[in-house]
């Protein structure tokens, strides 16, 4: 696959206040990088908790919540890409060692917080892409399901395996998987705790693209970035409003969904980008959208 050269700005660690990280050398478990040059507008979130295979622990969740809160207000973010800094793993799911130390009340509070994290990812205003280059199990797959688009290495392994641990999906899996695959298939996968390869997941429609893994172990990331590059030239306000129309429309009957679409369309009419699109068509040139 042709890889487009881009300028890379350094990773920026984001530390959640009041939390001590257990990642290597005390570094942040969540890092952010904004791409530059032709890839300007793509922001990457790097999940980097190698000793726990990116398990969803307290610090990890706190840092990710804070990162999303900051990026949500940044209109320069046109696409948000989730990737892993741990080779062979996207996110291994819940941190069960940490969970064992919690009381029943603490477990309930933490899972509610985890559910809120997935809702924040789903509600992020710009398109989100999960680059799944390795294991995405339990909460790891729930995180990917909260993203708009998913790209997986064909060898990646994923599944909502909670029932094999005496649990059930508690961070949106029972709701987002049936909306993605249909009720019967979602029930089968959750009831059995079945694991799927990236190839199998693509055949079912669970991921948008599956690609052969490379020696570096980041083939899904490169395909996800190529997908983000396809989104970048499009009108960002129209893309964001399209996301709102789809997400909200899917939760209601079609008549109500059409009304939501109409309201989103009305918000786009006064934008400079709409006028730019029409002018570019008339002048037979590529449009230059500025997000206004």
C-alpha positions as CSV (number, residue, x, y, z in Angstrom):
1,X,0.0,0.0,0.0
2,X,1.3,3.5,-0.9
3,X,2.0,5.5,2.3
4,X,1.6,9.2,1.9
5,X,4.5,11.2,3.5
6,X,3.3,13.4,6.3
7,X,5.0,15.6,8.9
8,X,4.8,14.2,12.4
9,X,4.6,16.3,15.4
10,X,5.9,14.7,18.6
11,X,3.6,12.7,20.9
12,X,2.2,14.9,23.7
13,X,1.6,13.1,27.0
14,X,-1.6,14.0,28.9
15,X,-1.6,13.1,32.6
16,X,-4.9,12.9,34.4
17,X,-4.7,15.0,37.6
18,X,-4.4,13.2,40.9
19,X,-3.6,9.8,39.3
20,X,-0.3,7.9,39.3
21,X,0.4,6.1,36.0
22,X,1.7,2.5,36.1
23,X,3.0,2.6,32.5
24,X,6.7,2.2,31.8
25,X,8.9,4.7,33.5
26,X,5.9,6.6,34.8
27,X,5.0,7.9,31.4
28,X,1.5,8.8,30.4
29,X,-0.8,5.9,29.3
30,X,-2.6,8.2,26.8
31,X,-0.7,10.3,24.4
32,X,-1.8,12.6,21.6
33,X,-0.3,13.6,18.3
34,X,-1.5,16.0,15.7
35,X,-0.4,15.3,12.2
36,X,0.9,18.2,10.0
37,X,1.5,18.8,6.3
38,X,-0.9,17.0,4.0
39,X,-2.4,15.1,7.0
40,X,-3.2,18.3,9.0
41,X,-6.6,17.7,10.6
42,X,-5.8,14.1,11.7
43,X,-5.3,13.7,15.5
44,X,-4.1,10.4,16.9
45,X,-4.7,9.0,20.4
46,X,-2.0,6.5,21.3
47,X,-2.9,4.0,24.0
48,X,0.3,3.0,25.7
49,X,0.1,0.8,28.8
50,X,2.4,-2.1,27.8
51,X,2.6,-3.9,31.1
52,X,-1.2,-4.3,31.2
53,X,-1.8,-4.7,27.4
54,X,-3.7,-1.4,27.4
55,X,-6.2,-2.7,29.9
56,X,-8.9,-0.3,31.0
57,X,-7.6,0.7,34.5
58,X,-8.4,3.8,36.5
59,X,-5.5,5.9,35.3
60,X,-6.0,4.9,31.7
61,X,-9.7,5.8,31.8
62,X,-9.0,9.1,33.6
63,X,-6.4,10.2,31.1
64,X,-8.6,9.2,28.1
65,X,-11.6,11.1,29.5
66,X,-9.5,14.2,30.0
67,X,-8.0,13.9,26.5
68,X,-11.4,13.6,24.9
69,X,-12.7,16.6,26.9
70,X,-9.8,18.7,25.6
71,X,-10.0,17.6,22.0
72,X,-13.8,17.9,21.8
73,X,-13.4,21.7,21.8
74,X,-10.7,21.8,19.1
75,X,-12.3,22.6,15.7
76,X,-9.0,21.8,14.0
77,X,-9.6,18.0,14.7
78,X,-11.3,16.7,11.6
79,X,-10.6,13.0,12.2
80,X,-9.7,11.3,15.5
81,X,-7.8,8.1,15.2
82,X,-7.3,5.6,18.1
83,X,-4.3,3.4,17.9
84,X,-2.1,1.3,20.2
85,X,1.6,1.8,21.1
86,X,1.7,-1.9,22.3
87,X,2.5,-4.3,19.5
88,X,0.0,-7.1,19.0
89,X,-2.7,-5.4,21.2
90,X,-5.3,-2.8,20.6
91,X,-6.9,-3.0,24.1
92,X,-7.2,-6.1,26.2
93,X,-10.4,-5.0,28.0
94,X,-11.0,-4.6,31.7
95,X,-8.1,-4.5,34.1
96,X,-9.4,-7.5,36.1
97,X,-6.4,-7.4,38.5
98,X,-7.4,-3.9,39.5
99,X,-11.0,-4.8,39.5
100,X,-10.4,-7.6,42.1
101,X,-9.3,-5.0,44.6
102,X,-12.5,-3.1,44.4
103,X,-15.6,-3.5,46.5
104,X,-18.9,-4.2,44.9
105,X,-19.9,-0.6,45.2
106,X,-16.6,0.6,43.7
107,X,-17.1,-1.8,40.7
108,X,-20.5,-0.4,40.0
109,X,-19.1,3.2,40.0
110,X,-16.2,2.3,37.9
111,X,-18.2,0.5,35.2
112,X,-20.6,3.4,35.1
113,X,-17.5,5.6,34.5
114,X,-16.4,3.3,31.8
115,X,-19.8,3.4,30.1
116,X,-19.5,7.2,30.2
117,X,-16.1,7.0,28.5
118,X,-17.6,5.0,25.6
119,X,-20.5,7.4,25.3
120,X,-18.0,10.3,25.1
121,X,-16.1,8.5,22.3
122,X,-19.4,7.9,20.4
123,X,-20.5,11.5,20.9
124,X,-17.2,13.0,19.7
125,X,-18.2,15.6,17.1
126,X,-15.6,14.6,14.5
127,X,-15.4,11.1,12.8
128,X,-13.5,8.6,14.9
129,X,-11.5,5.5,13.6
130,X,-10.2,2.6,15.6
131,X,-7.0,1.0,14.2
132,X,-7.1,-2.5,15.6
133,X,-3.7,-4.1,15.0
134,X,-4.1,-6.7,17.7
135,X,-6.3,-8.1,20.4
136,X,-9.5,-6.1,21.1
137,X,-11.3,-8.1,23.8
138,X,-14.2,-7.1,26.1
139,X,-14.0,-3.4,26.8
140,X,-11.4,-3.1,24.1
141,X,-13.9,-4.1,21.5
142,X,-16.5,-1.9,23.2
143,X,-14.1,1.0,22.7
144,X,-13.8,0.2,19.0
145,X,-17.6,-0.2,18.7
146,X,-17.9,3.4,20.1
147,X,-15.9,4.6,17.2
148,X,-17.5,5.5,13.9
149,X,-15.2,3.3,11.8
150,X,-13.1,0.3,12.5
151,X,-10.0,-1.0,10.6
152,X,-8.4,-4.3,11.7
153,X,-5.5,-6.4,10.8
154,X,-6.7,-9.7,9.4
155,X,-4.9,-11.5,12.2
156,X,-6.3,-9.3,15.0
157,X,-8.5,-11.1,17.5
158,X,-11.6,-9.5,18.9
159,X,-14.7,-10.4,20.8
160,X,-17.1,-9.6,23.7
161,X,-15.8,-12.4,25.9
162,X,-17.3,-11.2,29.2
163,X,-19.5,-14.2,29.7
164,X,-16.4,-16.4,29.8
165,X,-15.3,-14.4,32.9
166,X,-18.6,-14.5,34.7
167,X,-19.5,-11.1,33.4
168,X,-21.6,-9.4,30.7
169,X,-20.6,-6.5,28.5
170,X,-21.1,-3.4,30.6
171,X,-19.6,-0.5,28.6
172,X,-22.1,-0.4,25.7
173,X,-21.4,-3.8,24.1
174,X,-25.0,-5.1,24.5
175,X,-26.3,-2.0,22.8
176,X,-23.8,-1.2,20.1
177,X,-23.1,-4.7,18.8
178,X,-26.7,-5.4,17.9
179,X,-27.0,-2.0,16.3
180,X,-23.9,-2.9,14.2
181,X,-24.6,-6.6,13.4
182,X,-28.3,-7.2,14.2
183,X,-29.9,-8.7,17.2
184,X,-29.6,-12.4,16.5
185,X,-25.9,-12.3,15.6
186,X,-25.0,-10.1,18.5
187,X,-26.7,-12.4,20.9
188,X,-24.8,-15.4,19.5
189,X,-21.5,-13.6,19.8
190,X,-22.2,-12.4,23.4
191,X,-23.8,-15.7,24.6
192,X,-20.8,-17.7,23.3
193,X,-18.1,-15.2,24.1
194,X,-16.7,-16.1,20.7
195,X,-13.5,-14.6,19.4
196,X,-13.2,-13.4,15.8
197,X,-10.3,-12.8,13.5
198,X,-10.1,-9.5,11.6
199,X,-11.0,-11.4,8.5
200,X,-14.1,-12.9,10.1
201,X,-15.1,-9.6,11.6
202,X,-14.9,-7.9,8.2
203,X,-17.1,-10.7,6.7
204,X,-19.7,-10.0,9.3
205,X,-19.6,-6.2,8.9
206,X,-18.1,-5.6,12.4
207,X,-15.1,-3.8,10.9
208,X,-15.0,-1.6,7.7
209,X,-11.7,-3.0,6.4
210,X,-9.4,-5.9,7.2
211,X,-5.8,-5.8,5.9
212,X,-2.9,-8.3,6.0
213,X,-0.6,-7.5,8.9
214,X,2.9,-6.3,8.1
215,X,6.3,-6.9,9.8
216,X,6.0,-3.7,11.9
217,X,2.6,-4.8,13.2
218,X,0.8,-1.6,12.2
219,X,-1.0,-2.4,9.0
220,X,-4.4,-1.5,10.4
221,X,-3.0,1.9,11.5
222,X,-1.8,2.7,8.0
223,X,-5.1,1.7,6.4
224,X,-7.0,3.7,9.0
225,X,-4.8,6.7,8.3
226,X,-5.5,6.3,4.6
227,X,-9.2,6.3,5.4
228,X,-8.8,9.4,7.5
229,X,-7.0,11.0,4.5
230,X,-10.1,10.4,2.4
231,X,-12.2,12.3,4.9
232,X,-9.9,15.2,5.3
233,X,-10.7,17.1,2.0
234,X,-14.4,17.0,2.7
235,X,-16.4,19.9,4.2
236,X,-15.8,19.4,8.0
237,X,-19.1,21.0,9.1
238,X,-21.1,18.9,6.6
239,X,-19.2,15.8,7.8
240,X,-20.0,16.5,11.5
241,X,-23.6,17.3,10.8
242,X,-23.9,14.1,8.7
243,X,-22.6,12.2,11.7
244,X,-25.2,13.8,14.0
245,X,-28.0,13.0,11.5
246,X,-27.0,9.3,11.2
247,X,-26.4,8.7,14.9
248,X,-29.6,10.4,16.1
249,X,-31.7,9.2,13.2
250,X,-30.8,5.6,13.9
251,X,-32.4,5.8,17.3
252,X,-35.9,6.9,16.1
253,X,-38.5,6.1,13.5
254,X,-37.7,7.1,9.9
255,X,-40.1,10.1,9.9
256,X,-38.4,11.5,13.0
257,X,-35.0,10.7,11.4
258,X,-36.0,12.7,8.3
259,X,-36.9,15.6,10.5
260,X,-33.4,15.3,12.2
261,X,-31.8,15.3,8.8
262,X,-33.7,18.4,7.8
263,X,-32.6,20.2,10.9
264,X,-29.0,19.3,10.2
265,X,-29.2,20.3,6.6
266,X,-30.7,23.7,7.6
267,X,-27.6,24.3,9.9
268,X,-25.3,23.7,6.9
269,X,-27.1,26.1,4.5
270,X,-25.5,29.4,5.8
271,X,-21.9,28.0,5.9
272,X,-19.1,29.4,3.8
273,X,-18.2,25.8,2.9
274,X,-21.5,25.2,1.1
275,X,-20.9,28.3,-1.0
276,X,-17.3,27.2,-1.7
277,X,-18.6,23.8,-2.8
278,X,-21.0,25.3,-5.3
279,X,-18.4,27.8,-6.5
280,X,-15.8,25.1,-7.0
281,X,-18.3,23.0,-9.0
282,X,-19.1,26.0,-11.2
283,X,-15.5,26.9,-11.7
284,X,-14.4,23.2,-12.3
285,X,-11.8,23.2,-9.5
286,X,-11.3,21.3,-6.3
287,X,-13.0,23.0,-3.3
288,X,-11.0,24.3,-0.4
289,X,-13.1,23.9,2.8
290,X,-12.2,25.9,5.9
291,X,-14.8,24.6,8.4
292,X,-16.9,27.8,8.4
